[in-house]
């Protein structure tokens, strides 16, 4: 678009040009010095206009923001939307005065105006991008969107905005229709796909991750392949940032969550129960049947008193019915390992920090060279890591300490002290 300098502008240029000619400058040099002086004056005026109008506008906007209840205007202010808006106005004003400044160089006016139009387009792109960032930050503050991959969507829209800006700049500089640019892109599509492969894969993966609700911001995930074990900080177009529990940061490609396997602990956190699955290895040589003194002693244990009484009656009735001889092979008897297993189950069921609506059991695993594993399997009511570990420690502190009361022994690998005692 061509702009003609107003009459008053022409008079300013002519008056300054006449002054320069009167002091003895050649015509060409007078035009050059005239242009430089006018550029300096215009730059100073534009700087003053941009600075003071921005300060005045910010003053009234800040007052309005403080009275406003919504946080969106705070984010608009924080992302410098006003600054980019004022820059657009400044460049547009400068464009109106360039024909005056370069009256002596008419061959440059067209090119300078095109450059100015390019700057306006870029400023508009930055202005729109600042608004998008503000909206993204505002949505992140909402509970309904705090676990959504808003960064990915924001980046996609930003790419589209600057892609449109690029098409407009291409059309402006070449004078061709935007369709010509799009046709040339079609011819180079294979190269573009190769260049933007990670971006395209990340965009598709971020949509799938969001649509299938596979990962959210704040989820605890494990990806051994990438050494990731921690909380998701952000989900971007190309990467997912994870803060590990050792406070290191792991960056994983977004498409890896589609192509590779990973563990998401969100289900555990939402269920309200965290699993304990740990074993006590008991020395099998310490297993034995209980005698009458043992049974009488265990009846004093509150947690298993009812079990001992009922089990004793059941065994006596069974032994009478089969008319067994009084040898150990033919009769049923209670064992210390069996009674200890029941004690551990009752201890877990009475513990208020063990989830009552989830599986709770104490089971024997297959014997190993390290003894018989007695596995504690249950769920805690507190899924927080520190509290979870405290609950586990309390349970096993008690069970491992009380094992000798049942005539059992915990298996340990022989140490140097053991070998010295054997030798002596």
Residue pairs with C-beta under 8 A, 6 or more apart in sequence:
1 113
2 110
2 113
3 95
3 96
3 98
3 99
3 113
4 99
5 13
5 99
5 100
5 103
9 97
9 99
9 100
10 100
10 103
12 100
13 34
13 38
13 100
13 101
13 103
13 104
16 34
16 37
16 38
17 30
17 31
17 34
17 104
20 29
20 30
20 33
20 34
21 27
21 30
25 33
30 104
31 104
31 105
32 104
34 104
35 101
35 102
35 104
35 105
38 100
38 101
39 101
42 94
42 97
42 101
46 90
46 93
46 94
49 90
49 93
50 86
50 87
50 89
50 90
53 86
53 89
54 82
54 83
54 86
57 82
57 86
58 77
58 82
61 73
61 77
61 82
62 77
64 73
65 73
65 74
65 77
71 138
71 141
72 134
72 135
72 138
75 133
75 134
75 135
75 137
75 138
76 82
76 130
76 131
76 134
78 134
78 137
79 130
79 131
79 133
79 134
79 137
80 130
81 127
81 130
81 131
81 134
84 123
84 126
84 127
84 130
85 127
87 123
87 126
87 127
88 120
88 123
88 124
88 127
91 116
91 119
91 120
91 123
92 120
94 116
95 113
95 116
95 117
95 120
98 109
98 112
98 113
98 116
99 109
99 113
102 108
102 109
102 112
114 172
114 173
117 172
118 169
118 172
118 173
121 165
121 168
121 169
121 172
122 165
122 169
124 165
125 161
125 162
125 165
128 161
129 158
129 161
129 162
132 154
132 157
132 158
132 161
133 154
136 150
136 151
136 153
136 154
139 145
139 148
139 150
140 146
140 150
146 217
146 218
147 216
147 217
147 218
147 219
148 210
148 216
148 217
149 206
149 209
149 210
149 217
149 235
149 236
151 234
151 235
151 236
151 237
152 202
152 203
152 206
152 207
152 210
152 235
152 236
152 237
152 254
153 206
155 236
155 237
156 203
156 237
159 199
167 178
167 181
167 182
168 178
170 176
170 178
170 181
171 177
171 178
171 181
174 180
185 192
193 200
198 238
198 253
198 255
199 237
199 238
201 253
201 254
201 255
202 236
202 237
202 238
202 239
202 253
202 254
202 255
203 237
204 255
205 253
205 254
205 255
205 256
205 257
205 258
206 235
206 236
206 237
206 254
208 214
208 258
209 215
209 235
209 254
209 257
209 258
210 235
214 257
214 264
215 221
215 232
215 235
215 240
215 257
215 264
216 232
216 266
217 232
217 233
217 234
217 235
218 231
218 232
219 231
219 232
219 264
219 265
219 266
220 230
220 231
220 232
220 264
220 265
220 266
220 269
221 228
221 229
221 230
221 232
221 242
221 262
221 263
221 264
221 265
222 228
222 229
222 262
222 263
222 265
223 229
223 242
223 250
223 252
223 256
223 260
223 262
223 263
225 256
225 260
226 250
226 252
226 256
227 244
227 250
228 242
228 244
228 250
228 252
228 262
229 244
229 245
230 242
230 243
230 244
230 245
230 250
231 242
231 243
232 240
232 241
232 242
233 241
233 242
233 243
233 249
234 240
234 241
235 254
236 254
237 254
238 253
238 254
239 251
239 252
239 253
239 254
240 251
240 252
240 253
240 254
240 256
240 257
241 249
241 250
241 251
242 249
242 250
242 251
242 252
243 249
244 250
245 385
268 274
268 275
268 383
269 383
271 358
272 355
272 381
272 383
273 355
273 357
273 358
273 379
273 380
273 381
273 383
274 379
274 380
274 382
274 383
274 388
275 377
275 378
275 379
276 376
276 377
276 378
276 379
276 380
276 391
276 392
276 395
277 375
277 376
277 377
278 375
278 376
278 392
278 396
279 365
279 373
279 374
279 375
279 376
280 373
280 374
280 376
280 396
280 399
280 400
280 403
280 410
281 368
281 370
281 371
281 372
281 373
281 374
281 410
281 411
282 337
282 371
282 372
282 373
282 374
282 403
282 408
282 409
282 410
282 411
283 371
283 408
283 409
283 410
283 411
284 367
284 371
284 372
285 409
286 336
286 407
286 408
286 409
287 335
287 336
287 337
287 372
287 408
288 335
288 336
288 407
289 328
289 333
289 334
289 335
289 336
290 298
290 333
290 334
290 335
290 336
290 339
294 336
294 407
295 308
295 312
295 334
298 304
298 305
298 308
298 339
299 305
299 308
299 309
301 308
301 343
303 343
303 346
303 347
303 350
304 339
304 342
304 343
304 346
307 339
307 342
307 346
308 334
308 339
311 334
312 334
315 331
315 332
315 333
315 334
318 332
319 331
319 332
322 330
324 330
324 331
336 406
336 407
336 408
337 364
337 372
337 374
337 406
337 408
339 406
340 374
340 403
340 406
340 408
341 362
341 364
341 374
343 402
343 406
344 362
344 374
344 376
344 399
345 360
345 361
345 362
347 395
347 398
347 399
348 354
348 360
348 362
348 376
348 378
348 395
349 356
349 360
351 395
352 381
353 380
353 381
353 382
353 391
354 360
354 378
354 379
354 380
354 381
354 391
355 378
355 379
355 380
355 381
358 378
358 379
359 377
359 378
359 379
360 377
360 378
360 379
361 377
361 378
362 374
362 375
362 376
362 377
363 374
363 375
363 377
364 372
364 373
364 374
364 375
365 372
365 373
365 374
365 375
366 373
370 411
370 413
371 410
371 411
376 395
376 396
376 399
380 387
380 388
380 391
380 392
382 388
382 391
400 410
403 409
403 410
